[in-house]
Amino acid sequence: MRTLRIWRTLLGVEKTFVDDIDLDLESRILIVSVRPMASKRNRCGSCQKRSPRYDLGDGRRRWRGLDVGSIQVHLEADAPRVSCRIHGVTVAAVPWARHQSGHTLFFDDQVAWPATQTSKTAITVLMRIAWRTVGAIITRVWADTEKQYDQFADLTRIGIDEISYKRGHKYLTCVVDHDSGRLVWAAPGQDKATLATFFDALGQERSAQITHVSADGAAWIASVVADKAPNAVRCADPFHVVKWATEALDEVRRTTWNDARKAARQNDARRTRGRPAADAPARPDSARAAGIKNCRYALWKNPENLTEKQQAKLAWIVQTDPRLARAYYLKEGLRVIFKLPLHEATEALDKWVGWARRCRISSFVKLQKSIVKHRTAILASIEHGLSNGRVESMNTKIRLMTRIAFGFKSPDALIALAMLSLGGHKPVLPGRI
């Protein structure tokens, strides 16, 4: 009896009788016959409520347990079915494993912890399980963890963004708590219906308690937030606003480069038609094209981060290409606005809009219309000091998880791993506190 009690402790099973132990030396498998105690018998596998027994089910079945040294361990027990008033006829619950799982609780927890630290391939070798099994275990562990904690507790300031997790335009919509830095919710999709699911789960009362929402300029986010969280102040992410200006500047740079190259080719027209010979000298660029060449980073980077060579390149552009220089100053002017106090930023933003409206650069004329459209959200982000920096950091970590794991078959496994790692409730190894 004492030996069986020791085995129960080693196996990590509770409310369980260990009846017999059999070692199969040929297959190197340790089979442990177990049965639940009376208080844990005849309970629904889904809701754990006591229910009348229906039949014996498919007979005895096995659950994979943690290895003992190099020997695999399998728990074997009867698997009767019960008739639950809520869930109908279902397999009875067992105290050593989750419902519809072929592994013990300790085994699942042992897999969940390294899943947040290393690749799925390494786990498959260490635990001797299939690649897809890792994702299934992660999903089960998170579903169990989610029931123990309230992810939406004290949620007032949130950031919303989408992240691409797979080729073929596969996206996740993520919600991050600005105050705690936790990932509080994620779901596959990138549309109004997906985001509305979050607010439906949050509930009308808690949605009304949301005070600030930071996001990019996506219209589908703004419309859902306005409808579901009417009391929230919407803040435009400064990074995305400056990114709009950088993209407009890059459009001007490409146009200038193409025009300079075209002019150089017209001035140096070859007499022969078709592709030049392999030993023919390279076609020379004009002085203007040569100056614009390799100026991308000089235009993109902040002035304080420029190297001496990039500073010289930028000075040349300012002296020789007024249109491209004007586009650069427009981009820098918009970036500086986010560093000003609110009263100064309000005046500076209005002046910037007027400047962009008269600049005669089509990409910035178009940009100022977007700035006017999002003016209230831009000034709100300056007033409250909110950005999507936490959300972008969270997206970077999720991308890293995807690369380390060498991909996921389903978004549910990726979401479960992200929530376990970034949701504030990381799994622990069995026997650790």
C-alpha positions as CSV (number, residue, x, y, z in Angstrom):
1,M,0.0,0.0,0.0
2,R,2.8,2.3,0.8
3,T,4.5,1.6,-2.5
4,L,1.3,2.5,-4.4
5,R,1.0,5.8,-2.5
6,I,4.6,6.6,-3.5
7,W,3.7,5.9,-7.2
8,R,0.6,8.1,-6.9
9,T,2.9,10.9,-5.7
10,L,5.5,10.3,-8.5
11,L,2.8,10.3,-11.2
12,G,1.3,13.5,-9.9
13,V,-2.3,12.2,-9.7
14,E,-4.8,13.2,-7.0
15,K,-8.0,11.7,-5.9
16,T,-6.8,8.5,-7.6
17,F,-6.2,4.9,-6.6
18,V,-3.1,3.1,-8.1
19,D,-4.2,-0.5,-8.4
20,D,-1.3,-2.1,-10.3
21,I,1.9,-1.4,-12.2
22,D,3.2,-3.4,-15.1
23,L,6.5,-2.9,-17.0
24,D,6.6,-4.0,-20.6
25,L,10.3,-4.5,-21.2
26,E,9.9,-5.2,-24.9
27,S,8.2,-1.9,-25.7
28,R,9.8,0.0,-22.8
29,I,6.4,1.2,-21.5
30,L,5.3,1.4,-17.9
31,I,1.5,0.8,-17.6
32,V,-0.1,2.0,-14.4
33,S,-3.7,0.8,-13.7
34,V,-5.6,3.6,-11.9
35,R,-9.2,4.5,-11.0
36,P,-10.7,7.6,-9.6
37,M,-11.8,7.8,-6.0
38,A,-15.6,7.7,-5.2
39,S,-15.9,11.5,-5.0
40,K,-14.5,11.9,-8.6
41,R,-16.5,9.1,-10.3
42,N,-19.5,9.5,-12.6
43,R,-18.9,13.2,-13.3
44,C,-19.5,15.0,-16.6
45,G,-16.2,15.6,-18.4
46,S,-17.3,19.1,-19.5
47,C,-18.9,20.6,-16.4
48,Q,-17.7,18.2,-13.7
49,K,-21.2,17.8,-12.3
50,R,-22.2,14.4,-11.0
51,S,-24.4,12.5,-13.5
52,P,-25.9,9.0,-13.8
53,R,-23.8,6.4,-15.6
54,Y,-24.9,5.7,-19.1
55,D,-22.7,2.7,-20.2
56,L,-19.1,1.4,-20.1
57,G,-18.1,3.4,-23.2
58,D,-15.3,1.9,-25.3
59,G,-13.7,0.1,-22.4
60,R,-10.3,0.8,-20.9
61,R,-8.1,3.5,-22.4
62,R,-4.7,5.1,-21.7
63,W,-3.3,8.5,-21.0
64,R,0.3,9.4,-21.6
65,G,2.1,10.5,-18.4
66,L,5.6,12.0,-17.7
67,D,8.4,9.7,-18.5
68,V,10.3,7.9,-15.7
69,G,13.9,8.2,-16.8
70,S,13.9,6.8,-20.4
71,I,10.7,4.7,-19.9
72,Q,7.4,6.0,-21.2
73,V,4.5,6.0,-18.7
74,H,0.9,5.3,-19.5
75,L,-2.0,5.5,-17.1
76,E,-4.8,2.9,-17.9
77,A,-8.3,3.1,-16.6
78,D,-12.0,2.4,-17.5
79,A,-13.6,5.1,-19.5
80,P,-17.4,4.9,-18.8
81,R,-19.9,7.4,-20.2
82,V,-22.4,9.4,-18.2
83,S,-25.6,11.2,-19.1
84,C,-25.3,14.9,-18.3
85,R,-28.4,17.1,-18.3
86,I,-26.5,19.9,-20.0
87,H,-24.0,18.1,-22.3
88,G,-25.8,14.9,-22.9
89,V,-24.0,11.6,-23.2
90,T,-20.3,12.2,-22.7
91,V,-17.2,10.5,-21.4
92,A,-16.8,10.7,-17.6
93,A,-14.2,13.0,-16.1
94,V,-11.0,11.7,-14.6
95,P,-9.0,13.6,-12.0
96,W,-5.6,13.1,-13.7
97,A,-6.4,14.5,-17.2
98,R,-8.4,17.2,-19.0
99,H,-11.6,16.2,-20.9
100,Q,-10.9,14.7,-24.3
101,S,-7.2,14.7,-23.7
102,G,-4.8,11.8,-24.2
103,H,-2.2,13.2,-21.7
104,T,-2.1,13.7,-18.0
105,L,-2.3,17.2,-16.4
106,F,1.4,17.0,-15.5
107,F,2.3,16.1,-19.0
108,D,0.4,19.0,-20.5
109,D,2.0,21.4,-18.0
110,Q,5.4,20.0,-18.8
111,V,4.9,20.7,-22.5
112,A,3.3,24.2,-22.0
113,W,6.3,25.7,-20.2
114,P,9.0,24.9,-22.8
115,A,6.5,26.0,-25.5
116,T,6.9,29.5,-24.2
117,Q,10.7,29.2,-24.3
118,T,11.8,27.2,-27.3
119,S,10.7,25.7,-30.6
120,K,7.9,23.2,-31.1
121,T,10.4,20.9,-32.9
122,A,12.6,20.7,-29.8
123,I,9.6,19.9,-27.7
124,T,8.6,17.0,-30.0
125,V,12.1,15.5,-29.6
126,L,12.2,16.0,-25.8
127,M,8.7,14.8,-25.1
128,R,8.4,12.3,-27.9
129,I,5.1,13.6,-29.3
130,A,3.9,14.9,-32.7
131,W,4.3,18.5,-33.9
132,R,0.6,19.1,-34.0
133,T,0.2,17.6,-30.5
134,V,2.2,20.5,-29.1
135,G,-0.3,23.0,-30.5
136,A,-3.3,21.0,-29.1
137,I,-1.7,20.8,-25.7
138,I,-1.0,24.6,-25.6
139,T,-4.6,25.3,-26.6
140,R,-5.9,23.0,-23.8
141,V,-3.7,24.6,-21.2
142,W,-4.7,28.1,-22.1
143,A,-8.4,27.2,-22.1
144,D,-8.0,25.9,-18.6
145,T,-5.9,28.9,-17.5
146,E,-8.4,31.4,-19.0
147,K,-11.1,30.0,-16.7
148,Q,-9.1,30.8,-13.6
149,Y,-8.4,34.5,-14.3
150,D,-10.4,37.5,-15.5
151,Q,-8.4,38.9,-18.4
152,F,-10.6,42.0,-18.6
153,A,-10.3,43.1,-15.0
154,D,-9.6,46.8,-14.5
155,L,-9.4,47.4,-18.2
156,T,-9.6,51.2,-19.0
157,R,-6.9,52.1,-21.6
158,I,-6.3,49.7,-24.5
159,G,-4.4,49.5,-27.8
160,I,-5.7,47.8,-30.8
161,D,-3.7,46.6,-33.8
162,E,-3.6,43.7,-36.3
163,I,-0.6,41.4,-37.1
164,S,0.1,39.2,-40.1
165,Y,0.9,35.7,-38.8
166,K,0.9,33.6,-42.0
167,R,1.2,34.0,-45.8
168,G,-1.9,34.7,-47.7
169,H,-3.1,37.7,-45.8
170,K,-3.8,35.8,-42.5
171,Y,-4.2,38.3,-39.7
172,L,-4.8,38.4,-35.9
173,T,-6.4,41.3,-34.2
174,C,-4.8,42.0,-30.8
175,V,-5.8,44.1,-27.8
176,V,-3.3,45.2,-25.2
177,D,-3.7,46.8,-21.8
178,H,-1.7,50.0,-21.7
179,D,-1.5,50.1,-17.9
180,S,-0.3,46.5,-17.3
181,G,1.3,45.8,-20.7
182,R,-0.6,42.5,-21.0
183,L,-2.0,40.9,-24.1
184,V,-5.7,40.7,-23.0
185,W,-7.4,39.3,-26.2
186,A,-6.5,38.1,-29.7
187,A,-8.6,36.5,-32.5
188,P,-8.1,35.6,-36.2
189,G,-9.4,38.2,-38.6
190,Q,-9.0,41.9,-39.5
191,D,-12.5,43.4,-39.8
192,K,-15.3,45.0,-37.9
193,A,-16.9,41.6,-37.0
194,T,-13.7,40.4,-35.4
195,L,-13.2,43.5,-33.2
196,A,-16.9,43.5,-32.3
197,T,-16.4,40.0,-30.8
198,F,-13.9,41.5,-28.3
199,F,-16.4,44.2,-27.1
200,D,-19.2,41.6,-27.0
201,A,-16.9,39.4,-24.7
202,L,-16.1,42.5,-22.7
203,G,-19.7,43.3,-22.1
204,Q,-21.6,46.6,-22.4
205,E,-20.9,47.7,-18.8
206,R,-17.1,47.2,-19.1
207,S,-17.0,48.7,-22.6
208,A,-18.5,51.8,-21.1
209,Q,-15.5,52.0,-18.7
210,I,-12.9,52.1,-21.5
211,T,-11.5,55.6,-21.4
212,H,-8.8,55.6,-24.1
213,V,-8.2,53.5,-27.2
214,S,-5.0,53.9,-29.3
215,A,-4.9,52.5,-32.9
216,D,-3.7,53.3,-36.3
217,G,-6.0,55.1,-38.8
218,A,-7.9,52.1,-39.8
219,A,-11.6,53.0,-40.4
220,W,-12.9,49.6,-39.3
221,I,-11.3,50.1,-35.8
222,A,-12.6,53.6,-35.4
223,S,-16.2,52.7,-36.3
224,V,-16.4,49.7,-34.0
225,V,-14.8,51.7,-31.1
226,A,-17.2,54.6,-31.7
227,D,-20.2,52.2,-31.6
228,K,-19.1,49.8,-28.8
229,A,-17.1,52.2,-26.5
230,P,-18.7,55.6,-26.9
231,N,-17.0,57.0,-23.8
232,A,-13.5,56.2,-25.0
233,V,-11.1,58.9,-26.4
234,R,-9.6,57.6,-29.6
235,C,-5.9,58.3,-30.0
236,A,-4.1,58.0,-33.3
237,D,-0.7,56.3,-33.1
238,P,2.1,58.8,-33.7
239,F,4.3,56.1,-35.3
240,H,1.7,55.4,-38.0
241,V,1.0,59.1,-38.7
242,V,4.7,59.7,-39.2
243,K,4.8,56.6,-41.3
244,W,2.2,58.1,-43.6
245,A,4.5,61.1,-44.1
246,T,7.5,58.8,-44.7
247,E,5.6,56.9,-47.4
248,A,4.6,60.1,-49.0
249,L,8.3,61.3,-49.0
250,D,9.4,58.0,-50.4
251,E,6.9,58.4,-53.3
252,V,8.5,61.8,-54.1
253,R,12.0,60.3,-53.9
254,R,11.1,57.5,-56.3
255,T,9.5,59.9,-58.7
256,T,12.6,62.2,-58.6
257,W,14.9,59.2,-59.1
258,N,13.0,57.9,-62.1
259,D,12.9,61.4,-63.7
260,A,16.6,61.8,-63.2
261,R,17.4,58.4,-64.7
262,K,15.1,59.0,-67.6
263,A,16.8,62.3,-68.3
264,A,20.2,60.6,-68.1
265,R,19.2,58.0,-70.6
266,Q,17.8,60.6,-73.1
267,N,21.1,62.6,-72.9
268,D,23.1,59.4,-73.5
269,A,21.0,57.6,-76.1
270,R,22.8,54.7,-77.7
271,R,23.0,54.3,-81.4
272,T,22.3,50.6,-81.4
273,R,19.0,49.1,-80.5
274,G,18.3,46.3,-78.1
275,R,20.2,45.0,-75.1
276,P,23.8,46.4,-74.9
277,A,26.7,44.0,-75.2
278,A,28.1,42.3,-72.1
279,D,31.4,44.2,-72.4
280,A,29.8,47.5,-73.1
281,P,30.6,50.3,-70.6
282,A,27.9,51.1,-68.0
283,R,25.5,53.8,-69.0
284,P,26.5,56.9,-67.0
285,D,24.0,58.6,-64.6
286,S,23.5,62.4,-64.7
287,A,24.9,64.4,-61.9
288,R,21.4,64.8,-60.4
289,A,20.7,61.0,-60.5
290,A,24.1,60.3,-59.0
291,G,23.3,62.7,-56.1
292,I,19.9,61.2,-55.4
293,K,21.3,57.6,-55.5
294,N,21.4,56.0,-52.1
295,C,19.6,58.8,-50.3
296,R,16.8,56.8,-49.0
297,Y,18.1,56.4,-45.4
298,A,19.3,60.0,-45.3
299,L,15.7,61.0,-45.9
300,W,14.1,58.4,-43.6
301,K,16.2,58.7,-40.5
302,N,15.8,61.3,-37.8
303,P,18.3,64.2,-38.2
304,E,20.0,63.4,-34.9
305,N,20.8,59.9,-36.1
306,L,22.4,60.7,-39.4
307,T,25.9,59.8,-40.2
308,E,28.3,62.4,-41.7
309,K,27.9,60.8,-45.1
310,Q,24.1,61.0,-44.9
311,Q,24.3,64.6,-43.6
312,A,26.3,65.5,-46.7
313,K,23.9,63.7,-48.9
314,L,20.9,65.5,-47.4
315,A,22.7,68.9,-47.7
316,W,23.2,68.2,-51.4
317,I,19.5,67.4,-51.9
318,V,18.5,70.6,-50.1
319,Q,20.7,72.7,-52.5
320,T,19.9,70.9,-55.8
321,D,16.3,69.5,-55.5
322,P,13.9,72.0,-53.9
323,R,10.9,69.7,-54.4
324,L,12.4,66.7,-52.6
325,A,13.8,69.0,-49.9
326,R,10.4,70.4,-49.4
327,A,8.9,66.9,-49.0
328,Y,11.6,66.1,-46.5
329,Y,10.9,69.2,-44.4
330,L,7.2,68.4,-44.5
331,K,7.9,64.9,-43.1
332,E,10.2,66.3,-40.4
333,G,7.7,69.0,-39.5
334,L,4.9,66.5,-38.9
335,R,7.3,64.4,-36.7
336,V,8.3,67.3,-34.6
337,I,4.6,68.2,-33.8
338,F,4.3,65.1,-31.6
339,K,7.1,66.4,-29.4
340,L,5.3,69.7,-28.6
341,P,2.9,70.5,-25.8
342,L,-0.8,70.3,-26.7
343,H,-1.4,74.1,-27.2
344,E,1.7,74.4,-29.4
345,A,1.0,71.2,-31.3
346,T,-2.5,72.3,-32.1
347,E,-1.3,75.5,-33.7
348,A,1.6,73.8,-35.4
349,L,-0.6,71.1,-36.9
350,D,-2.9,73.7,-38.4
351,K,0.1,75.5,-39.9
352,W,1.4,72.2,-41.2
353,V,-1.9,71.4,-42.9
354,G,-1.9,74.8,-44.6
355,W,1.7,74.2,-45.8
356,A,1.0,70.8,-47.1
357,R,-2.1,72.0,-48.9
358,R,-0.1,74.6,-50.8
359,C,3.1,72.5,-51.4
360,R,2.1,71.4,-54.9
361,I,3.3,67.8,-54.1
362,S,0.4,65.4,-54.8
363,S,1.4,62.8,-52.2
364,F,1.4,65.4,-49.4
365,V,-1.7,67.2,-50.6
366,K,-3.4,63.8,-50.3
367,L,-1.8,63.2,-46.9
368,Q,-3.0,66.4,-45.4
369,K,-6.6,65.3,-46.1
370,S,-6.0,62.2,-44.0
371,I,-4.4,64.4,-41.3
372,V,-7.5,66.7,-41.2
373,K,-9.7,63.6,-41.0
374,H,-7.8,62.3,-38.0
375,R,-7.0,65.6,-36.4
376,T,-9.0,65.0,-33.2
377,A,-7.4,61.6,-32.7
378,I,-3.9,63.0,-33.4
379,L,-4.3,65.8,-30.8
380,A,-5.7,63.3,-28.3
381,S,-2.6,61.1,-28.6
382,I,-0.5,64.2,-27.9
383,E,-2.6,65.3,-25.0
384,H,-2.7,61.9,-23.3
385,G,0.7,60.7,-24.3
386,L,-0.6,57.4,-25.8
387,S,0.8,55.5,-28.7
388,N,0.7,51.9,-30.0
389,G,4.2,51.3,-28.8
390,R,3.1,48.5,-26.5
391,V,1.0,46.9,-29.2
392,E,3.8,47.0,-31.7
393,S,6.1,45.5,-29.1
394,M,3.6,42.7,-28.5
395,N,3.3,42.1,-32.3
396,T,7.1,41.8,-32.5
397,K,7.0,39.1,-29.7
398,I,4.2,37.2,-31.5
399,R,6.2,37.2,-34.7
400,L,9.2,35.9,-32.8
401,M,7.1,33.1,-31.3
402,T,5.9,32.1,-34.8
403,R,9.5,32.0,-36.1
404,I,10.8,30.1,-33.1
405,A,8.0,27.5,-33.3
406,F,8.5,27.1,-37.1
407,G,4.9,28.1,-37.7
408,F,1.5,27.0,-36.5
409,K,-1.1,24.9,-38.2
410,S,-4.0,26.8,-36.8
411,P,-4.4,30.4,-35.3
412,D,-5.9,28.9,-32.1
413,A,-2.5,27.4,-31.1
414,L,-0.7,30.6,-31.8
415,I,-3.2,32.7,-29.9
416,A,-3.1,30.2,-26.9
417,L,0.8,30.4,-26.9
418,A,0.7,34.2,-27.1
419,M,-1.8,34.4,-24.3
420,L,0.2,32.0,-22.1
421,S,3.4,34.0,-22.7
422,L,2.2,37.6,-22.8
423,G,-1.1,37.5,-21.0
424,G,0.4,37.7,-17.5
425,H,-0.2,34.1,-16.5
426,K,2.8,32.1,-17.7
427,P,2.7,28.3,-17.1
428,V,5.0,26.7,-14.6
429,L,6.7,23.4,-14.6
430,P,5.0,20.6,-12.6
431,G,6.0,20.6,-8.9
432,R,7.3,24.3,-9.1
433,I,5.5,27.1,-7.3
